[in-house]
């Protein structure tokens, strides 16, 4: 039996500006699917309702894959694909498989010889790097830094040191309600000539992307980043 195809469906980064950030072909494919693997049902149903799937959203099959999904349960999500049905994989925001638990399903799909098709869509990581003016030839995404203040500051020093020695842009994120603490920590720990880009609410009407040295950041009022999705980028 021929396997189905695993389509990686990007979604918007925070509102319903779908026509601005998603190509028509991507929307068309997503509209036709009736089986999805999603990070959360609520956000998935909202997105699928917005794009107006051919089958009513209440009749779609939505299977969860998130940070709480155990490894033994991930393989079961391949069942529709192995039976010949196409499946859409969606993150809560942005591109599935990038800083996203969906990568676990993609890995298994490759192991089974299932075709994986990625689609164009918004990625806060790449979009922030594009707009930062920092080194786009060499960069590393680090995910979340430690929550503990001492460990976080130590990690920031390590990141800055690596950036300087490798000439490499360092990207990381924080839980939105701790963004302001992260920004203040960066300004207190990093060297004056280190460049910092703060990319906030990417692709939204409230988008803010600012890049300047630590010294320059300290001379101006700080933006309010509280509960706003933000990517931090450093280049020493």
N, C-alpha and C positions, 0 to 999 in steps of 0.2 A: 504493500500500500504506500502511496505517495504521502510524504509528510506535509503538514501545513507549513506556513511561513510565519515567523515571529517578526511582526512589525514594531519598530521602536517609535512610538508616537510622542512627539514633544507637545507640551502644553504651555499655556501662558505663564508668566512669572508673578502674577498677582491680580490681574483683572481680566476683563473679557475683550481686550483689544486684539481679538483673534485675527482679523484681516490684516492687521499691522505686522504681526510677527510670524504667522503661519502661511505657507504657500497653499494655494487652492488644491493642488494635487494631494497634499497631506490630509487636508480636511476631507476630501472625497474618499480617500481610503478608509479613514477612521469612521466615516459615516456608514460605510458598508459592513463593518465588522460587527459581530454580535457576541464575541467572547474577548474578555480583557483580563489582564493581570495588572492590578493597581496597588498603589501605596496606601490609599484610603478610599473607602467607598464614597464618602461625602463629597470630596473634591472631584473624584472621577465622575460621579453622577452630574455634578454641576457643569463640568466641562462638556460632557457628552450631551447634556440637555441644550447647552448653548450652541453646539455645532449641528444639532438636530439630526441625530442618527436615524437611519431608515427604519429600524425597528425601535419601538418605544423603549425608553431607557429602563422602565420597570421590567422589561422582558429580556434585557441583556444579562449575560453571565459575567459577574465581576468577582474575580478571585484575588484574595489579598496576598501581597508579598511586601513586608515591611521589616523594620529592624528587629521585630519580635518573632518573626517567622523562623522556626527551627529548620536546620539543614535537611532533616529527614522529610519535611513537608514540602520543600521546594520542588523535588523531583515529581511530585504528584501534579504540579502545575503544568507539566509537559504533556499530560494525557490527551488534551484536545489536539495538540500539535501532532502527536504520534498517531492520532486517529484521522489525520488529514485535514483538520480545521485550522484556518488562519486565526492568529491571536494577536491582539494589540497589547503592548507593554507600555504603561504610563507611570510617570513619577507624579508626585504632588505638584511639582513646578519644574519647568525647564525640560531638559533632555534626560530620558531614562538611561540608567547605566552609568551616568557621570555623577559621582558623589551621591550615589543612589543605590538602594538594595537590589534593584532590578538586575544589576550586573551578575548576580548569582544565577538567575534564570538564563541569562544570555550565555554564561559559561557552560551550563548543562546542555543548552540547545546545540552549541558547537560540538560538544562531546558526543551527542546523538546524531550529528550530521544534519541537523535542522537548519534551513536557510534563515539567516538573520538579515533584516533590511532596516537600516537606520534612515530616518528622515530629517530634513533640515528644520531647525526650530531654535528657539532662544535658549542660550546657555549663559547664565550669569557669569560663570567663570571665564569663558572665552570672550564674551562681550566686554567684561571689565578689563581684561588684558588688552583687547583691541583699542579701547578708549583711553588707556592709561598713559601711553607714550613710554612705558617702561620696556624692558628687554623681552620681546616676543619670540626671540630665537631660543632662549634658554629660560625655562620657568618650571616651577614645581607647585602643585596644589597640595596643601597640607591638611585640609579639612579643619577640624576644631582644635584649638589649643587647650591646654589644661585650664580647668576652672579655678583651681587654687591660685591665689595671687602670687605667691612666691614661685611656684612652678611655672606659672604663665610668664612672669618676667624673665625667668631663666631661659625659657623656651624662646622668647623674643630675642634675647641676646644671641642665642645659638642660631636663630634664623638670620639675623642681621650678619653675623660672622660668616655663615655659609654663602649668603648673597654676595658679600664682598669678595670672598675667595673664588667663587665660581662665576661672578658677574651674572647672577641668576635671579630673576624675579620670583619672589615668594608670595603665594596667594593663600589666604586663609579666611575662614568665616567664624562667626560667633552666633550664639543664640540671640535673636533680635533684641530681647529685653536686657541683654548684657553688652550691647554694642557700645554704649557710651563709656562704660568701664574699660573696654578694650581700646578704644581710641585714646583715652587718657593714659592708659598703661604704655601704649606705643610711644606717645609723646614724652613720657617720663623716662623711658628706658633707652630709646634709640638715639643715635648720634645726629647732630644738627644737619649734616650734609646728606643723610639718608633720605631718599625720596619715598614718599608715601602717597598712594592713591586710595581714595575712599570712593567706592562705587555703590550707590544706594538706589533702591527702587528702579532697577534697570528695566527699561522699556515701558515704564509707567509714566503717567503725566507728571508725577512728582520726582522723576529721575534727577539725580545729582551725582556727577562724576567730577571729582576735583583731585588734581595731582600736583604736589609741590614738596619742597624739602620740609623736614621736621622743624627746622628753624622758622620757616615761613608759616607753617601751621600754628606755631606758638604765638605768632604775632597777630592772629586774627581770631574772632569769635568762633567757637566750635559749632558745627552743625548739630542739630538734634537728630540722632540716629535711633532713638528709642523705638523699638518694635518695628523697625523698617529693615527689610532684607538688605544686607550689606556685604560686600566683598572688600577685604583689605589687601592691598598689594604693596610690597616693600622691595626696594632696590637700593642696596648700599653702594 
